[in-house]
């Protein structure tokens, strides 16, 4: 018999419950249906197989020889299915929550807050992968990526998390006595660029400024960029989210800003389409609560 000739799983489950409970009413309570529905399912199964499986005995039911055989086989089969599903769920529940994010976002925004999440969810194991590289969530086994952009990642679900334009900033000492009115004026200044990226150079090219021969560029890990720009080591291209306080308090000077008046840009929560496993649901909800607590950059 091919699969198309087998009774439906719902019918088989109804019979297995009735046979085990020796009662249509008890089986109905177990399956959250009426005893009449269970009896109808069993009758349909008997009609499908062309044999008698159950008969009345006193106030309950009893199994025929054929019913006993089928009941034993179904109990074993359903238990195997149940065990397999539970094993997958347990494995998935115990698997660490794997999150990809940029080093600068990890250091400047997430790490000062992550202790609160750990305190609320001590049973969730976190694996944070701070890297400028864009990962393949499915291939590389990531549950979530936190990425800057416009939210356009084909085949992914992306939800705006924190709005923030990108800015070019420098310490007052770096631009003292210099006139910075257009992007070309930055060519003579030292640059700070995140290791493994060329966002600064790409921004300059987009503005029509080629700096192929420029050597005064320090390539630093993302977590070191903000410290370097605050110390006056050069001009940095970064999210306003990380330097807004510095700009307001005069520690850094805003030279150029990208994003105002254009499509919404910022940090997005990016994940594969489909249901989220429980650890991801909890982390996702926690991140959104943090954003609502006032982390969106004022004035953007």
Beta strands, then each sheet from edge to edge (+ up, - down):
strand 1: 54-57
strand 2: 60-63
strand 3: 97-101
strand 4: 126-130
strand 5: 144-149
strand 6: 156-163
strand 7: 166-170
strand 8: 191-194
strand 9: 217-220
strand 10: 235-239
strand 11: 253-258
strand 12: 266-272
sheet 1: 1+ 2-
sheet 2: 4+ 3+ 5+ 12- 6+
sheet 3: 9+ 8+ 10+ 7- 11+
end
